[in-house]
């Protein structure tokens, strides 16, 4: 009997239960993959929708940069459209220190290209290795900078900028001032009108590669706003005339410094302002603070006899005096007042008020001032702008000094009548004479063409006309400025001034300030100018001999450049010498010796 082996069923059952079936495994795998896919989708949603901005900013931080768009500073023109200050494109080289240091073997090549020592360059970069941006050299010529970039040194890049250039150089430097390396005004009109000229840089986003090179412009963040142009009242032609004549005079007289200011009488516009010594704003590093000082605006001087027309304005306004009387006894040239010796260079005896101006008599001016009310005299000084800024808007303008009238002692009142005990700037003095020339109407001086400031009538027009006539006597035979202030075919009204320079403890005996202030043409005033020469050492030190010739030569050229017709031009058609308001204005200067104006040593005790 065959018997088949019997297999127990229980082990079989256990074998079937020993692991999951294929189907189950498939379900598990699909479930896991589905969960993973869902997680990826959720993560992608989180990255691309929920927290998109954060991760986008992180990506942008690695590739996207916001860079400035340089703008050109506005051009400064003279009144005739000639450029005085322009901006030229330049290139600055900058670097990422860490990237450059990774290629240390190329440092000598880079250093040579930018004009540095390789060791210094390495130290410079190592000290700033944690930064991403450092300048290597600023404001290079574009072609030179491009040669540096063409070296292809990793981490070295270029940035476009602008640099200021002044075509007239040292001739207009004190008016214009200069800008710093970031193209912001530092002095002069560059500083005063910095907001107007500077403009506003733009900005754009760009994509840079790992070498720092711009791959793509993404968008403009802020539109650039170029600087606005500025047209000054300055006439470059007259400025050059004044500069050349002042320079020649300083060389001949070996003076320490000099200034000249020329104003348009009818508008108050500054046509020229020159100072020496000067500097070249295109080579600023070679200059000193003393050379950069605009002396006509910041330095004060005691005006000496150039103040006497202001005293005469008070005298005529008081009603006590006319140009011809009453006569003033100046004696033998010495007047002792309160133990003080007031002197003239000569014994003039009896002088009319006009004679006091013509001979520049200190005694006559002092005696006239002593008869006037102190309040009237003080108010007249103040009305002419002494002791106050002219409000020209020029940075650093000095106000000068004028003691309050109620504190004047009798001797101070007498001494101020011939220009001691008060301080003025060359611009203040020029503005005072321009006021006399414009019929007593004072203008606020302006450096911008057509930007007329406030006007104020400070003396009656008829008094101003009388003063002009009195001042003409100074340039006629017997006057302190004859014949050196004379201009062919034009009548000149002016006043000389010579003053001892103040020093610690009193006044220097052999150091002087020589000045001349004048108006032309006297018959119909157009220009007013002041020349101040500080401490001439060679030749004469009198204002009539040192400063008046500068005035005459510059005004002679300026009148012709401005097409100002000669006095009494109608007489040209009938022949004969031309006549001014008072005296000969012919083809040669009057033959008369110079009458010196006395630089009296004494001042307010």
Rosetta blueprint (number, residue, H / E / L):
1 X L
2 X L
3 X L
4 X L
5 X L
6 X L
7 X L
8 X L
9 X H
10 X H
11 X H
12 X H
13 X H
14 X H
15 X H
16 X H
17 X L
18 X L
19 X L
20 X L
21 X L
22 X H
23 X H
24 X H
25 X H
26 X H
27 X H
28 X H
29 X H
30 X H
31 X H
32 X H
33 X H
34 X H
35 X H
36 X H
37 X H
38 X H
39 X H
40 X H
41 X H
42 X H
43 X H
44 X H
45 X H
46 X H
47 X H
48 X H
49 X H
50 X H
51 X L
52 X H
53 X H
54 X H
55 X H
56 X H
57 X H
58 X H
59 X H
60 X H
61 X H
62 X H
63 X H
64 X E
65 X E
66 X E
67 X E
68 X E
69 X E
70 X L
71 X L
72 X L
73 X L
74 X L
75 X L
76 X E
77 X E
78 X L
79 X L
80 X L
81 X L
82 X L
83 X E
84 X E
85 X E
86 X E
87 X E
88 X E
89 X E
90 X E
91 X E
92 X E
93 X E
94 X E
95 X E
96 X L
97 X H
98 X H
99 X H
100 X H
101 X H
102 X L
103 X L
104 X H
105 X H
106 X H
107 X H
108 X H
109 X H
110 X H
111 X H
112 X H
113 X H
114 X H
115 X L
116 X L
117 X L
118 X H
119 X H
120 X H
121 X H
122 X H
123 X H
124 X H
125 X H
126 X H
127 X H
128 X L
129 X L
130 X L
131 X L
132 X L
133 X L
134 X E
135 X E
136 X E
137 X E
138 X E
139 X E
140 X E
141 X L
142 X H
143 X H
144 X H
145 X H
146 X H
147 X H
148 X H
149 X H
150 X L
151 X L
152 X L
153 X L
154 X L
155 X L
156 X E
157 X E
158 X E
159 X E
160 X E
161 X E
162 X E
163 X E
164 X E
165 X E
166 X L
167 X L
168 X L
169 X H
170 X H
171 X H
172 X L
173 X H
174 X H
175 X H
176 X H
177 X L
178 X E
179 X E
180 X L
181 X L
182 X L
183 X L
184 X L
185 X E
186 X E
187 X E
188 X H
189 X H
190 X H
191 X H
192 X H
193 X L
194 X H
195 X H
196 X H
197 X H
198 X H
199 X L
200 X E
201 X L
202 X E
203 X E
204 X E
205 X E
206 X E
207 X E
208 X E
209 X L
210 X L
211 X L
212 X L
213 X L
214 X E
215 X E
216 X E
217 X E
218 X E
219 X E
220 X E
221 X E
222 X E
223 X L
224 X L
225 X E
226 X L
227 X L
228 X L
229 X L
230 X E
231 X E
232 X E
233 X L
234 X L
235 X L
236 X H
237 X H
238 X H
239 X H
240 X H
241 X H
242 X H
243 X H
244 X H
245 X H
246 X H
247 X H
248 X H
249 X H
250 X H
251 X H
252 X H
253 X H
254 X L
255 X L
256 X L
257 X E
258 X E
259 X E
260 X E
261 X E
262 X E
263 X E
264 X E
265 X L
266 X L
267 X L
268 X L
269 X E
270 X E
271 X E
272 X E
273 X E
274 X E
275 X E
276 X E
277 X L
278 X L
279 X L
280 X L
281 X H
282 X H
283 X H
284 X H
285 X H
286 X H
287 X L
288 X L
289 X H
290 X H
291 X H
292 X H
293 X L
294 X L
295 X H
296 X H
297 X H
298 X H
299 X L
300 X L
301 X E
302 X L
303 X L
304 X H
305 X H
306 X H
307 X H
308 X H
309 X H
310 X H
311 X H
312 X H
313 X H
314 X H
315 X H
316 X H
317 X H
318 X H
319 X L
320 X L
321 X L
322 X E
323 X L
324 X L
325 X E
326 X L
327 X L
328 X E
329 X E
330 X L
331 X L
332 X L
333 X L
334 X E
335 X E
336 X E
337 X E
338 X L
339 X L
340 X E
341 X E
342 X E
343 X E
344 X L
345 X L
346 X L
347 X L
348 X L
349 X L
350 X E
351 X E
352 X L
353 X H
354 X H
355 X H
356 X H
357 X H
358 X H
359 X H
360 X L
361 X L
362 X H
363 X H
364 X H
365 X H
366 X H
367 X H
368 X H
369 X H
370 X H
371 X L
372 X L
373 X L
374 X H
375 X H
376 X H
377 X H
378 X H
379 X H
380 X H
381 X H
382 X H
383 X H
384 X L
385 X L
386 X L
387 X L
388 X L
389 X L
390 X L
391 X L
392 X L
393 X L
394 X L
395 X L
396 X L
397 X L
398 X L
399 X L
400 X L
401 X E
402 X L
403 X L
404 X L
405 X H
406 X H
407 X H
408 X L
409 X L
410 X H
411 X H
412 X H
413 X H
414 X H
415 X H
416 X H
417 X L
418 X L
419 X L
420 X L
421 X L
422 X L
423 X E
424 X E
425 X L
426 X H
427 X H
428 X H
429 X H
430 X H
431 X H
432 X H
433 X H
434 X H
435 X H
436 X H
437 X H
438 X L
439 X L
440 X L
441 X E
442 X E
443 X E
444 X L
445 X L
446 X E
447 X L
448 X E
449 X L
450 X L
451 X L
452 X L
453 X L
454 X L
455 X E
456 X E
457 X E
458 X L
459 X L
460 X L
461 X H
462 X H
463 X H
464 X H
465 X H
466 X H
467 X H
468 X H
469 X H
470 X H
471 X H
472 X H
473 X H
474 X H
475 X H
476 X L
477 X L
478 X L
479 X L
480 X L
481 X L
482 X L
483 X L
484 X L
485 X L
486 X L
487 X E
488 X L
489 X L
490 X E
491 X L
492 X E
493 X E
494 X E
495 X E
496 X E
497 X E
498 X E
499 X E
500 X E
501 X E
502 X E
503 X E
504 X L
505 X L
506 X E
507 X E
508 X E
509 X E
510 X E
511 X E
512 X E
513 X E
514 X E
515 X E
516 X E
517 X E
518 X E
519 X E
520 X E
521 X L
522 X L
523 X L
524 X L
525 X L
526 X L
527 X E
528 X E
529 X E
530 X E
531 X E
532 X E
533 X E
534 X E
535 X L
536 X L
537 X L
538 X L
539 X L
540 X L
541 X L
542 X L
543 X H
544 X H
545 X H
546 X H
547 X L
548 X H
549 X H
550 X H
551 X H
552 X H
553 X H
554 X H
555 X H
556 X H
557 X H
558 X H
559 X H
560 X H
561 X H
562 X L
563 X L
564 X L
565 X L
566 X L
567 X L
568 X L
569 X H
570 X H
571 X H
572 X H
573 X H
574 X L
575 X L
576 X L
577 X L
578 X L
579 X E
580 X L
581 X L
582 X L
583 X L
584 X E
585 X L
586 X L
587 X L
588 X L
589 X L
590 X L
591 X L
592 X L
593 X L
594 X L
595 X L
596 X L
597 X L
598 X L
599 X L
600 X L
601 X L
602 X L
603 X L
604 X L
605 X L
